[in-house]
Amino acid sequence: MSQPERTQSSRSKSERSKSERPLSPHLEIYRFSLTMALSILHRITGVGLYLGTALLAFWLIGAAMGPTQLDLVYLIMGNWFGQLIMLGFTWALFQHMLGGIKHFIWDVGAGLEPDQRKVLSWFTIIGGVILTALTWTFFVWI
C-alpha cells in the first residue's frame, strides 16, 4: 500500500470513529430549571460582588483622604442611582451568601431530592429579598 492510500484509509477510520462517539450534551438538550437559573445567578452575583467591593473601596479611600473627597463620594453614591446600585450590591451579597449555603448543604449530601432542591432554591430567592429588605429597613432608612 502506498503512502497516500494509507493516509486516506486512516482518515476515513478517524472520521468514522468521530461520528460514532457520543456528543456532549448541549443547552438545547436540558430543560431550563430553577436550580439552573440560580446557578447562573450565583455566578452573576459573584461578579457583582467584585464590582460592589470596588465601590466599597472607593468609599473607604474617600474617607481616608479627607472630608472634601468623602463629600464627592456622597455626591456620587447619595443620589437615587447610587442608592439603587448599593441596594443591588446588598441583594447580591445576600443572594450569593444563601446560594453558597445551599451548595454547602448539597456538598454534604443533603437536600438532593427534586422537591428538596426546589425548596432550597426558593428559600435562597426569598431569603435574599427578605434579608435585603431587612438590612435596608433597619440600617439605611432608619
Secondary structure, DSSP 8 states (H G I E B T S, - for coil): --HHHHHHHHHHHHHHHHHHS-----TTTS---HHHHHHHHHHHHHHHHHHHHHHHHHHHHHHHH-HHHHHHHHHHHSSHHHHHHHHHHHHHHHHHHHHHHHHHHHHTT-S-SHHHHHHHHHHHHHHHHHHHHHHIIIII--
